[in-house]
Amino acid sequence: MDPLSDVLSLLKPRTYLTAGFDAGGDWAVQFDDQVGRIKCYAVISGSCFLSVAATGDPVRLDAGDCFVLPSGRPFWLGSDPGVSAVPAAEVFARPRVAGVVVHNGGGELYLAGSRFDVDSRNAELLLGALPPIIHLRGAGEQAAWRWSLDRLREEVRDDRPGASLMAQHLAHMMLVQALRLYLTEQPGDSVGWFFALADPKLAVAISAMHAEPGHRWTLVELACLAGMSRSIFADRFRNRVGETPLAYLTRWRMMLAAERLATTRDTLVHTARSLGYESENAFNTAFKRVMGSSPRRYARSTIA
């Protein structure tokens, strides 16, 4: 798989809710307890304001815009920044009509999208480089995005046989497409593994590390793959990703190790060797440095 697919696979996004939201008049909704969740929604019609905790001024969303909230922070959504909010639990506990929640009479704003539950153990390490709000203006103009969005809206509205499964698959497609679109829009000075994927030369090196995490990669090998000198590659990688190539490789290996400890019965020795460590002690040291606990303690915590 490619690096973005690898990361999403470790996050294990599960579509918890796919629905429409139809609001009218003056309204506002407060969404708390978002840890371990990613929101991906599009404005079908109308406009509203979005504010995520500790991010500054509200963002205006217009028809055709899409937003992804990857940080798990509480957020506020409303018709105007000055409107007092009601808890989301009250609004979304109401009966749905064809999968749509109608609030305050509806008719002025229509949102469609999904909420994903993700593996919260990995969310911060994998998504920490992304901003709290991914705002795509006019995303509906993109053909692939528009097709997925229109199909999702139909599945939610019509409630035909198999609609739930169709909506889940479409929601996953929308999330990946939104991340792709956001990646193409970013300036060249954005920092983080995600943004480095937009750099063709760095993307080759990152893809190689993901494809063979157990290989004993050297800086020279990775620089050759990227078609650059060792020093230029090292500087470019550190500036774009925010860490050295070998530090990135170590962190990715430890994320894979954590997943195996949580989901398999592989021994520590087998896990260590499969990820390029001949010494169990070296593996233990690297794991504790990246994950904050020893492999054995981490494995016990996942069972508990």
Backbone bond lengths (Angstrom), bond angles and torsions (degrees), N, CA, C in turn:
res aa  C-N    CA-C-N  psi(-1)  N-CA   C-N-CA  omega(-1)  CA-C   N-CA-C  phi
1 M - - - 1.458 - - 1.530 110.52 -
2 D 1.310 116.35 163.46 1.458 121.65 175.96 1.528 109.17 -84.32
3 P 1.351 118.35 164.85 1.469 120.56 -174.95 1.526 114.58 -57.16
4 L 1.334 118.62 -42.05 1.463 119.85 -179.61 1.520 110.36 -63.90
5 S 1.327 117.28 -42.13 1.469 120.67 177.43 1.528 110.84 -63.72
6 D 1.346 116.30 -39.23 1.464 120.60 177.94 1.524 111.07 -58.91
7 V 1.324 115.37 -47.07 1.463 120.16 -176.93 1.526 110.75 -65.12
8 L 1.329 116.65 -45.40 1.457 119.48 179.62 1.523 111.26 -64.05
9 S 1.330 116.98 -32.90 1.460 120.20 177.84 1.526 110.92 -65.40
10 L 1.334 117.39 -39.89 1.459 120.49 178.04 1.530 111.51 -68.35
11 L 1.333 116.18 -32.28 1.460 119.57 178.57 1.526 112.03 -71.58
12 K 1.346 116.07 -22.72 1.469 121.65 -179.47 1.531 111.97 51.80
13 P 1.327 118.05 55.61 1.475 118.32 -179.77 1.516 111.78 -63.64
14 R 1.329 115.76 125.13 1.458 121.94 178.11 1.519 108.00 -115.59
15 T 1.327 116.11 126.17 1.454 119.77 -179.21 1.519 108.77 -71.57
16 Y 1.303 116.09 108.33 1.458 120.45 -178.58 1.525 110.91 -88.47
17 L 1.322 116.74 -34.51 1.452 119.92 -175.71 1.519 109.27 -150.82
18 T 1.312 116.33 126.07 1.455 122.36 173.59 1.517 106.99 -124.45
19 A 1.318 117.32 117.45 1.457 118.77 -172.46 1.523 111.02 -159.36
20 G 1.337 114.43 172.79 1.451 121.89 173.22 1.517 109.77 -108.76
21 F 1.322 116.14 158.00 1.463 121.93 179.24 1.520 107.63 -135.43
22 D 1.325 116.17 119.08 1.461 123.24 -175.42 1.526 107.95 -118.13
23 A 1.339 117.41 113.15 1.464 121.43 -175.54 1.521 110.90 -123.84
24 G 1.321 115.44 155.87 1.459 120.90 178.75 1.515 111.86 -144.38
25 G 1.330 116.75 163.96 1.457 122.13 178.08 1.511 112.53 65.56
26 D 1.339 115.67 -151.69 1.464 121.61 176.12 1.527 108.28 -90.91
27 W 1.306 116.26 122.88 1.460 119.86 -175.48 1.523 109.87 -153.11
28 A 1.319 115.86 158.97 1.464 122.44 174.05 1.527 107.90 -161.59
29 V 1.329 115.50 143.39 1.456 121.84 -178.26 1.521 108.75 -130.66
30 Q 1.332 117.26 133.55 1.466 122.83 177.85 1.525 109.29 -103.41
31 F 1.349 115.69 125.76 1.461 121.97 -179.98 1.529 108.64 -109.10
32 D 1.317 117.03 110.03 1.457 121.71 176.95 1.523 110.05 -105.69
33 D 1.342 116.21 178.39 1.465 122.22 174.90 1.531 111.40 51.88
34 Q 1.329 116.44 59.62 1.460 121.77 -178.28 1.538 112.97 -103.59
35 V 1.324 118.04 7.29 1.461 121.12 -178.30 1.529 109.70 -60.04
36 G 1.338 115.16 133.38 1.454 119.63 179.94 1.511 113.51 78.20
37 R 1.338 117.02 20.16 1.455 120.88 -178.77 1.523 111.08 -131.65
38 I 1.319 115.29 145.67 1.467 122.56 171.87 1.517 107.03 -120.66
39 K 1.320 116.30 131.94 1.461 121.41 175.96 1.528 108.56 -105.47
40 C 1.325 116.06 137.99 1.461 121.33 175.89 1.520 107.76 -139.40
41 Y 1.330 116.62 107.80 1.462 121.55 -176.05 1.527 111.17 -134.63
42 A 1.321 115.70 157.36 1.462 122.47 176.77 1.518 109.11 -128.45
43 V 1.330 115.07 145.18 1.457 120.72 176.64 1.528 107.76 -87.66
44 I 1.313 116.74 112.01 1.464 121.62 -179.51 1.520 110.38 -78.78
45 S 1.323 116.18 -43.82 1.465 120.52 178.81 1.520 109.08 -151.38
46 G 1.331 115.50 155.33 1.452 120.47 -179.82 1.519 112.36 81.75
47 S 1.321 116.19 -162.31 1.469 121.84 179.40 1.519 109.00 -152.06
48 C 1.332 115.89 163.38 1.460 121.45 178.79 1.512 108.68 -161.38
49 F 1.330 116.64 -179.65 1.455 122.15 177.34 1.526 109.27 -120.48
50 L 1.328 114.98 145.88 1.462 122.13 -179.27 1.525 109.14 -127.51
51 S 1.309 116.24 133.06 1.461 121.29 177.36 1.523 108.79 -134.94
52 V 1.333 116.33 125.91 1.461 122.04 177.49 1.522 108.55 -105.33
53 A 1.305 116.63 140.38 1.469 122.08 -175.65 1.524 111.76 -50.42
54 A 1.329 116.20 132.14 1.470 124.31 174.70 1.523 113.19 63.27
55 T 1.336 117.85 34.70 1.473 119.90 178.62 1.512 113.81 -123.09
56 G 1.326 119.04 3.69 1.453 119.32 177.59 1.508 113.15 97.64
57 D 1.336 116.12 -148.63 1.459 122.63 -173.44 1.524 111.89 -67.07
58 P 1.344 116.54 150.54 1.468 120.43 176.65 1.526 111.96 -61.51
59 V 1.318 116.32 152.55 1.459 123.61 178.85 1.521 108.42 -104.65
60 R 1.318 116.81 132.52 1.463 120.51 177.31 1.529 109.22 -83.57
61 L 1.327 115.97 133.51 1.456 122.57 177.56 1.524 108.90 -115.95
62 D 1.328 116.50 128.37 1.456 121.94 179.92 1.523 110.71 -115.11
63 A 1.315 116.06 167.65 1.459 121.56 179.72 1.526 110.39 -53.46
64 G 1.314 116.71 131.94 1.458 122.05 -177.68 1.506 113.66 95.38
65 D 1.351 117.19 -14.29 1.462 120.72 178.29 1.530 110.69 -78.93
66 C 1.315 114.69 154.92 1.455 121.81 175.25 1.516 108.20 -129.33
67 F 1.330 116.95 148.71 1.458 119.27 173.96 1.523 109.91 -136.90
68 V 1.331 114.15 142.10 1.457 122.04 175.12 1.525 106.91 -122.33
69 L 1.323 116.69 132.42 1.465 122.42 178.19 1.528 107.69 -115.86
70 P 1.347 117.01 98.80 1.473 120.01 -174.81 1.517 115.68 -94.85
71 S 1.336 117.53 -6.51 1.465 119.60 -169.12 1.516 114.81 -88.68
72 G 1.333 117.88 -14.32 1.460 120.04 -177.61 1.513 114.11 76.06
73 R 1.343 117.45 13.42 1.462 120.05 179.27 1.539 110.39 -81.93
74 P 1.341 117.10 153.36 1.462 119.86 172.79 1.526 109.91 -60.08
75 F 1.328 117.12 151.43 1.457 119.66 178.39 1.523 111.12 -147.22
76 W 1.315 114.16 164.18 1.460 123.27 -177.47 1.513 108.18 -124.27
77 L 1.327 117.17 139.06 1.456 122.72 179.17 1.518 107.37 -133.81
78 G 1.346 118.01 130.29 1.457 118.74 -177.81 1.513 113.88 -164.29
79 S 1.321 115.24 172.34 1.464 121.50 -178.72 1.516 111.51 -75.40
80 D 1.322 117.18 -26.49 1.467 122.21 -178.48 1.521 108.49 -156.12
81 P 1.349 117.51 142.32 1.480 119.62 -177.16 1.525 114.53 -58.47
82 G 1.329 118.20 -21.36 1.458 119.98 -176.60 1.508 115.08 -88.60
83 V 1.324 118.64 -1.02 1.466 121.52 -176.59 1.530 110.28 -83.86
84 S 1.331 116.97 135.56 1.463 121.41 177.11 1.527 109.74 -71.37
85 A 1.322 115.77 140.00 1.466 120.51 -173.87 1.526 111.85 -96.00
86 V 1.319 114.78 150.88 1.460 122.11 171.04 1.519 107.50 -107.14
87 P 1.325 118.94 152.12 1.469 120.92 -179.19 1.525 112.06 -62.89
88 A 1.327 115.69 140.82 1.464 120.61 -179.95 1.523 111.83 -60.59
89 A 1.341 116.49 -32.29 1.466 119.88 -178.53 1.524 111.15 -59.76
90 E 1.333 116.84 -33.81 1.464 120.23 178.84 1.523 111.12 -72.27
91 V 1.315 116.11 -42.60 1.470 120.51 -176.26 1.521 111.27 -68.40
92 F 1.326 116.46 -46.89 1.458 119.98 -172.19 1.527 113.00 -87.49
93 A 1.320 116.78 1.60 1.458 119.89 172.64 1.529 111.08 -83.50
94 R 1.328 116.75 -11.15 1.466 120.45 -178.65 1.525 110.72 -72.71
95 P 1.320 116.63 155.07 1.472 120.54 179.00 1.526 111.31 -59.37
96 R 1.326 116.12 143.38 1.457 122.18 177.49 1.510 110.14 -97.18
97 V 1.316 115.69 145.34 1.455 121.97 174.12 1.521 107.09 -110.26
98 A 1.350 117.13 110.91 1.468 122.25 -176.65 1.525 111.03 53.57
99 G 1.339 116.52 40.96 1.448 121.17 176.42 1.513 115.27 79.63
100 V 1.337 118.30 7.89 1.462 122.33 -176.20 1.524 110.01 -114.59
101 V 1.329 116.56 131.14 1.459 122.04 173.74 1.527 108.47 -90.74
102 V 1.307 117.17 123.06 1.465 122.05 178.77 1.526 108.31 -101.03
103 H 1.332 116.02 126.48 1.467 121.25 -176.26 1.523 109.65 -125.29
104 N 1.327 114.65 131.60 1.468 121.30 176.00 1.533 111.95 56.66
105 G 1.305 116.09 37.72 1.459 120.61 176.36 1.509 115.32 90.44
106 G 1.346 117.26 -21.65 1.466 121.08 178.55 1.524 112.58 66.99
107 G 1.350 113.91 -173.56 1.455 120.40 173.59 1.512 116.96 99.09
108 E 1.355 119.19 -11.29 1.464 119.40 -176.31 1.524 113.64 -117.60
109 L 1.312 117.53 -28.11 1.466 121.13 177.52 1.522 108.66 -134.04
110 Y 1.329 115.28 136.38 1.464 118.14 174.67 1.520 108.68 -133.05
111 L 1.344 115.60 121.36 1.462 123.58 176.56 1.520 109.42 -112.26
112 A 1.334 116.38 148.26 1.467 120.63 172.61 1.517 108.03 -140.58
113 G 1.309 116.19 141.90 1.457 119.44 178.88 1.506 111.87 165.89
114 S 1.329 115.47 -156.74 1.463 119.58 -172.82 1.514 112.03 -144.32
115 R 1.326 113.88 157.47 1.460 122.46 169.96 1.521 107.33 -111.87
116 F 1.330 115.46 130.75 1.457 120.78 179.76 1.523 109.50 -111.59
117 D 1.313 116.61 131.75 1.456 120.96 167.90 1.523 107.29 -87.99
118 V 1.334 116.93 133.05 1.459 120.76 -178.88 1.526 109.47 -125.69
119 D 1.314 115.64 167.07 1.463 121.68 178.29 1.522 108.40 -69.74
120 S 1.320 116.12 103.89 1.465 120.16 -173.97 1.519 112.84 -66.39
121 R 1.351 118.40 -19.72 1.461 120.62 177.86 1.520 110.55 -63.92
122 N 1.344 116.52 -33.29 1.456 121.36 -175.43 1.521 113.47 -101.79
123 A 1.317 117.51 -13.71 1.456 120.70 -169.89 1.530 113.00 -58.01
124 E 1.327 117.19 -48.23 1.466 119.42 -175.90 1.522 111.33 -66.14
125 L 1.326 117.90 -43.75 1.460 120.43 -179.17 1.523 111.70 -64.96
126 L 1.337 117.24 -36.43 1.457 120.44 -175.10 1.524 112.83 -89.35
127 L 1.329 117.81 -30.91 1.462 120.64 -174.72 1.528 113.20 -108.76
128 G 1.326 116.16 -0.95 1.460 119.62 -175.90 1.518 114.33 -59.03
129 A 1.339 117.51 -24.91 1.466 120.38 -179.06 1.516 112.51 -78.55
130 L 1.334 117.07 -16.29 1.463 119.95 -177.87 1.523 110.41 -82.35
131 P 1.325 117.65 150.26 1.462 120.07 178.10 1.529 110.57 -72.51
132 P 1.333 117.90 160.11 1.469 120.37 -179.94 1.527 113.37 -61.69
133 I 1.353 116.20 -30.34 1.465 121.06 178.31 1.518 109.15 -124.74
134 I 1.315 117.38 121.13 1.463 122.41 169.38 1.520 106.19 -100.80
135 H 1.318 116.20 107.95 1.469 121.73 -175.36 1.524 109.07 -110.57
136 L 1.321 116.19 116.45 1.462 122.11 178.99 1.519 108.45 -107.68
137 R 1.319 116.44 109.92 1.458 120.58 -179.51 1.523 110.72 -81.82
138 G 1.316 115.73 128.76 1.455 119.98 178.43 1.505 113.05 64.51
139 A 1.339 117.60 31.43 1.466 120.00 -178.78 1.516 111.35 -61.50
140 G 1.357 116.22 -25.67 1.451 119.70 -178.95 1.509 113.53 -64.23
141 E 1.343 117.56 -14.29 1.458 120.29 178.51 1.527 111.61 -75.31
142 Q 1.322 117.78 -17.31 1.459 121.23 177.93 1.525 109.23 -77.20
143 A 1.337 116.81 127.27 1.461 121.45 -171.95 1.532 112.79 -57.54
144 A 1.330 116.98 -48.52 1.465 120.17 -177.03 1.518 110.57 -64.42
145 W 1.345 116.11 -41.67 1.461 120.16 179.40 1.528 110.11 -64.11
146 R 1.331 116.67 -45.87 1.459 121.23 -178.63 1.529 111.09 -60.53
147 W 1.332 116.18 -41.66 1.466 119.27 -179.84 1.521 110.66 -62.36
148 S 1.327 116.82 -47.30 1.461 120.63 -179.35 1.522 110.96 -62.80
149 L 1.326 115.92 -42.02 1.459 120.76 -178.32 1.524 111.17 -65.11
150 D 1.326 116.84 -45.02 1.465 120.52 179.38 1.526 110.95 -62.63
151 R 1.325 115.72 -41.83 1.463 119.02 179.56 1.529 110.77 -65.91
152 L 1.340 117.00 -41.22 1.457 120.47 179.05 1.523 110.37 -61.40
153 R 1.312 116.15 -44.26 1.465 120.26 179.69 1.530 110.84 -60.24
154 E 1.332 116.62 -41.66 1.462 120.30 179.43 1.525 111.68 -65.15
155 E 1.348 116.65 -42.29 1.455 119.77 -178.43 1.523 111.18 -65.48
156 V 1.345 116.34 -41.05 1.462 120.56 179.10 1.526 110.52 -66.59
157 R 1.326 116.40 -40.92 1.466 121.12 -175.72 1.524 113.05 -74.03
158 D 1.337 116.62 -45.07 1.468 120.34 -170.29 1.523 113.34 -84.18
159 D 1.330 117.30 -26.33 1.467 121.40 177.40 1.525 112.26 52.91
160 R 1.327 116.00 49.04 1.461 120.61 178.81 1.533 110.57 -82.51
161 P 1.336 117.18 168.57 1.465 119.11 177.84 1.537 110.97 -55.50
162 G 1.321 116.26 132.90 1.466 120.71 -178.61 1.514 113.84 81.48
163 A 1.338 117.53 6.02 1.468 120.73 -175.77 1.522 112.30 -61.93
164 S 1.318 117.12 -38.88 1.467 120.21 -177.72 1.521 111.56 -61.84
165 L 1.334 116.81 -46.24 1.459 120.52 -179.99 1.522 111.25 -66.70
166 M 1.329 116.93 -42.09 1.466 120.94 177.88 1.527 110.19 -59.79
167 A 1.322 116.39 -43.98 1.461 120.32 -178.20 1.524 110.79 -63.70
168 Q 1.337 117.46 -38.56 1.460 120.28 179.03 1.522 111.61 -62.80
169 H 1.335 117.03 -46.03 1.466 120.17 -179.79 1.527 111.00 -65.53
170 L 1.329 117.24 -41.40 1.461 120.98 178.87 1.525 110.66 -63.96
171 A 1.334 116.77 -38.15 1.465 120.39 179.21 1.525 111.01 -63.03
172 H 1.332 117.67 -41.49 1.463 120.79 177.40 1.532 110.47 -63.29
173 M 1.339 116.66 -40.92 1.462 120.26 177.75 1.515 110.93 -61.44
174 M 1.329 116.78 -42.36 1.459 120.47 -179.61 1.519 111.50 -63.31
175 L 1.338 116.74 -40.05 1.462 119.93 179.68 1.522 110.94 -62.63
176 V 1.338 117.39 -46.25 1.467 120.32 179.72 1.525 110.53 -65.37
177 Q 1.332 117.28 -42.01 1.457 120.09 179.75 1.525 111.36 -64.42
178 A 1.332 116.91 -37.98 1.462 119.95 178.23 1.520 110.87 -63.35
179 L 1.332 117.23 -43.05 1.463 120.59 178.75 1.527 110.87 -65.80
180 R 1.327 116.88 -37.67 1.466 120.49 177.01 1.529 110.77 -62.57
181 L 1.334 116.05 -47.94 1.462 120.02 -178.89 1.521 110.84 -61.85
182 Y 1.329 115.86 -41.94 1.459 119.80 -179.68 1.521 110.58 -63.21
183 L 1.321 116.89 -38.76 1.456 121.41 -179.77 1.518 111.09 -61.85
184 T 1.329 117.60 -40.41 1.465 120.84 -177.97 1.526 112.35 -70.99
185 E 1.333 116.87 -19.64 1.464 120.51 -176.09 1.521 113.55 -91.74
186 Q 1.324 118.13 -8.65 1.453 120.43 -171.40 1.524 113.00 -81.16
187 P 1.337 116.38 143.98 1.466 120.13 175.81 1.520 110.83 -67.76
188 G 1.317 115.74 161.13 1.462 120.79 -175.79 1.505 115.08 -69.82
189 D 1.343 119.10 -7.49 1.461 120.10 -177.63 1.530 112.93 -101.05
190 S 1.340 117.81 6.26 1.463 120.04 177.03 1.521 109.54 -68.18
191 V 1.340 116.14 139.99 1.462 120.89 -173.79 1.529 111.14 -110.78
192 G 1.336 116.60 135.92 1.458 122.34 176.82 1.519 110.59 140.95
193 W 1.340 116.86 157.45 1.460 120.61 -178.14 1.524 111.46 -56.97
194 F 1.339 116.32 -37.95 1.462 120.71 -177.78 1.523 110.75 -61.35
195 F 1.326 116.68 -45.60 1.460 120.54 -177.08 1.517 111.98 -72.35
196 A 1.327 116.62 -27.13 1.463 120.06 178.33 1.522 111.68 -66.15
197 L 1.332 117.72 -20.76 1.465 120.34 178.73 1.522 111.74 -66.45
198 A 1.334 117.17 -19.28 1.460 120.35 177.43 1.521 111.79 -78.76
199 D 1.331 117.02 -11.29 1.464 122.20 177.20 1.524 107.46 -93.11
200 P 1.333 119.12 108.67 1.470 121.16 -173.88 1.523 114.05 -54.29
201 K 1.323 117.74 -38.40 1.464 120.07 -177.53 1.526 111.38 -72.29
202 L 1.323 116.67 -43.44 1.460 119.04 178.29 1.521 110.80 -69.38
203 A 1.321 116.62 -33.95 1.461 120.33 179.79 1.524 111.27 -61.78
204 V 1.336 116.92 -35.65 1.461 120.20 177.90 1.526 110.16 -62.35
205 A 1.311 117.20 -44.55 1.467 121.13 -179.28 1.522 111.48 -67.20
206 I 1.323 117.06 -43.06 1.460 120.79 179.12 1.527 110.31 -63.87
207 S 1.324 116.62 -41.99 1.471 120.44 179.01 1.521 111.03 -62.39
208 A 1.318 117.02 -38.06 1.471 120.74 179.30 1.529 110.66 -65.08
209 M 1.317 117.15 -42.11 1.464 120.23 178.69 1.519 111.24 -64.50
210 H 1.326 116.74 -36.96 1.458 120.28 178.82 1.522 110.89 -71.66
211 A 1.331 116.80 -36.59 1.464 120.68 -177.85 1.525 111.92 -70.09
212 E 1.341 116.94 -35.60 1.461 121.16 -178.72 1.532 110.11 -133.59
213 P 1.319 117.79 71.09 1.471 119.85 -177.34 1.520 113.44 -65.66
214 G 1.336 117.69 -21.72 1.457 120.52 179.83 1.512 114.19 -85.62
215 H 1.327 116.54 -8.38 1.469 119.52 178.31 1.529 109.75 -70.03
216 R 1.310 116.43 143.95 1.473 120.11 179.65 1.525 109.90 -83.39
217 W 1.315 113.84 74.13 1.460 119.87 -177.15 1.527 111.12 -64.09
218 T 1.332 114.32 140.16 1.465 121.04 172.48 1.513 108.07 -114.40
219 L 1.314 115.18 161.41 1.456 120.04 178.60 1.523 110.70 -60.53
220 V 1.337 116.71 -37.16 1.465 120.91 -179.56 1.522 110.67 -64.17
221 E 1.344 117.12 -44.25 1.463 120.85 179.77 1.530 111.28 -61.06
222 L 1.306 115.77 -46.40 1.465 120.02 -177.99 1.527 111.04 -66.10
223 A 1.334 116.12 -39.16 1.469 119.80 177.93 1.524 110.88 -64.07
224 C 1.321 116.76 -38.67 1.474 120.43 178.28 1.523 110.75 -63.61
225 L 1.328 116.53 -42.22 1.456 120.07 177.95 1.533 111.24 -60.82
226 A 1.318 115.40 -36.97 1.462 120.53 -179.61 1.519 112.40 -80.92
227 G 1.339 116.59 -7.69 1.464 120.32 -179.60 1.512 113.39 69.66
228 M 1.345 116.02 38.00 1.457 121.08 -176.73 1.522 109.18 -136.61
229 S 1.327 115.33 163.56 1.459 119.16 173.54 1.524 108.27 -72.18
230 R 1.334 115.96 159.74 1.455 119.96 -177.35 1.520 111.80 -59.84
231 S 1.317 117.21 -45.57 1.467 119.87 -175.25 1.528 111.48 -68.99
232 I 1.332 117.15 -41.71 1.473 120.05 179.62 1.526 110.29 -66.35
233 F 1.332 115.90 -42.73 1.463 119.60 178.67 1.528 111.17 -61.46
234 A 1.319 116.74 -45.46 1.469 120.62 -178.62 1.523 111.21 -61.03
235 D 1.345 116.50 -43.86 1.466 120.35 179.74 1.525 111.04 -66.28
236 R 1.326 116.22 -44.19 1.466 120.61 -177.68 1.527 110.58 -65.70
237 F 1.309 116.78 -41.61 1.462 120.95 179.55 1.534 110.57 -63.79
238 R 1.323 116.47 -47.97 1.459 120.46 -178.44 1.534 110.96 -62.57
239 N 1.324 117.07 -39.52 1.461 120.75 -178.95 1.525 112.37 -69.88
240 R 1.331 117.04 -35.25 1.466 120.61 -177.10 1.522 113.08 -88.17
241 V 1.323 117.08 -36.11 1.467 120.46 -175.91 1.530 111.32 -93.82
242 G 1.336 117.31 -29.20 1.452 120.57 -179.30 1.505 113.40 95.66
243 E 1.323 117.73 3.66 1.460 123.28 175.95 1.517 108.67 -156.45
244 T 1.326 116.88 167.56 1.460 120.23 -178.08 1.529 110.05 -72.71
245 P 1.338 118.25 160.19 1.471 120.51 178.08 1.520 113.27 -56.13
246 L 1.336 117.27 -43.54 1.459 119.26 -177.50 1.527 111.82 -73.21
247 A 1.334 117.64 -29.06 1.459 120.25 174.67 1.529 109.60 -68.39
248 Y 1.331 116.52 -39.98 1.460 120.26 176.46 1.525 110.52 -62.15
249 L 1.336 115.89 -44.19 1.459 120.78 179.52 1.526 110.83 -60.05
250 T 1.327 116.26 -44.05 1.467 120.22 179.11 1.522 111.01 -61.41
251 R 1.312 116.20 -44.78 1.469 119.54 -178.78 1.522 110.72 -63.88
252 W 1.333 117.00 -41.20 1.462 119.37 179.36 1.527 110.80 -65.88
253 R 1.311 116.77 -40.46 1.472 120.09 176.85 1.526 110.80 -60.05
254 M 1.325 117.33 -41.46 1.459 119.89 -178.04 1.530 111.61 -70.26
255 M 1.322 116.64 -31.38 1.461 119.00 174.82 1.522 110.31 -65.40
256 L 1.328 116.60 -41.62 1.466 120.56 176.71 1.522 110.68 -65.34
257 A 1.323 116.31 -40.78 1.456 120.28 179.01 1.527 110.69 -61.79
258 A 1.328 116.63 -43.30 1.463 120.66 179.56 1.523 110.82 -61.10
259 E 1.323 116.21 -40.57 1.468 119.98 178.73 1.529 110.62 -63.42
260 R 1.324 117.22 -42.41 1.469 120.48 179.77 1.521 112.06 -67.53
261 L 1.327 116.70 -38.38 1.460 119.93 177.79 1.525 111.33 -63.53
262 A 1.336 115.52 -32.60 1.464 119.93 -177.02 1.524 112.95 -84.28
263 T 1.339 117.41 -23.51 1.467 119.01 -170.82 1.524 114.96 -122.19
264 T 1.328 118.68 -7.83 1.466 120.48 -179.29 1.523 110.60 -129.00
265 R 1.317 115.68 174.78 1.461 121.41 175.74 1.528 111.31 -108.54
266 D 1.312 116.51 21.65 1.464 120.40 178.38 1.529 110.06 -60.93
267 T 1.315 116.08 143.10 1.459 120.28 176.74 1.520 109.60 -72.70
268 L 1.320 116.23 161.10 1.457 120.57 177.74 1.521 110.68 -62.15
269 V 1.322 116.39 -38.29 1.472 120.15 -179.96 1.531 110.17 -62.37
270 H 1.334 115.98 -46.05 1.464 119.82 -179.71 1.519 110.82 -63.91
271 T 1.323 116.53 -44.10 1.468 120.24 179.23 1.516 110.76 -62.18
272 A 1.329 116.38 -44.68 1.466 120.86 -179.10 1.525 110.99 -60.74
273 R 1.317 117.30 -47.74 1.462 120.45 -177.73 1.518 112.29 -67.88
274 S 1.328 117.30 -35.50 1.463 119.85 179.78 1.518 111.75 -66.89
275 L 1.335 116.04 -19.35 1.464 120.32 -179.82 1.523 112.53 -108.33
276 G 1.331 115.98 17.74 1.461 119.66 171.37 1.504 116.21 94.28
277 Y 1.337 118.81 11.79 1.466 121.57 -178.72 1.526 109.51 -110.69
278 E 1.312 116.51 117.89 1.465 120.12 175.45 1.521 111.02 -79.57
279 S 1.320 116.51 -29.94 1.456 121.80 -178.07 1.524 110.11 -99.90
280 E 1.334 116.77 126.14 1.464 120.17 176.53 1.522 110.67 -64.99
281 N 1.336 116.59 -33.19 1.465 119.81 178.80 1.520 111.57 -63.91
282 A 1.337 116.64 -41.77 1.464 120.48 178.81 1.526 110.36 -64.18
283 F 1.317 115.93 -40.50 1.461 120.59 177.98 1.525 110.52 -63.94
284 N 1.330 117.18 -45.55 1.459 120.92 179.96 1.525 111.35 -59.59
285 T 1.338 115.82 -41.99 1.471 120.26 -179.49 1.518 110.72 -63.87
286 A 1.338 116.66 -45.40 1.462 120.73 -179.81 1.524 110.73 -64.51
287 F 1.318 116.93 -42.00 1.465 120.49 -178.65 1.527 110.78 -63.10
288 K 1.322 116.97 -45.51 1.450 120.09 -178.79 1.525 111.52 -64.84
289 R 1.328 116.92 -37.25 1.461 120.74 179.46 1.531 111.28 -64.50
290 V 1.324 117.20 -40.48 1.465 121.06 -176.41 1.527 112.06 -84.56
291 M 1.333 117.05 -44.42 1.459 121.13 -171.63 1.528 114.00 -96.51
292 G 1.332 116.95 -11.62 1.456 119.56 175.50 1.509 116.13 87.56
293 S 1.324 118.04 0.77 1.465 121.00 176.68 1.518 108.45 -154.50
294 S 1.322 116.20 165.77 1.453 119.52 178.39 1.524 109.63 -69.87
295 P 1.350 118.15 157.43 1.468 120.21 178.32 1.526 112.88 -56.19
296 R 1.322 117.20 -42.76 1.464 119.90 -178.47 1.530 111.51 -64.96
297 R 1.323 116.00 -42.75 1.473 118.59 178.56 1.530 110.25 -65.38
298 Y 1.316 115.87 -39.12 1.467 119.08 179.25 1.527 109.91 -63.29
299 A 1.317 116.66 -44.67 1.470 120.65 -179.69 1.532 110.43 -61.17
300 R 1.340 117.19 -41.89 1.459 119.92 179.18 1.528 111.37 -64.34
301 S 1.317 116.78 -37.34 1.462 119.96 -178.93 1.524 112.25 -66.86
302 T 1.331 117.35 -31.77 1.463 119.79 179.29 1.514 111.39 -73.62
303 I 1.327 116.01 -29.24 1.470 120.00 177.73 1.527 110.03 -74.04
304 A 1.345 114.90 -40.74 1.474 119.41 178.95 1.503 111.70 -65.91
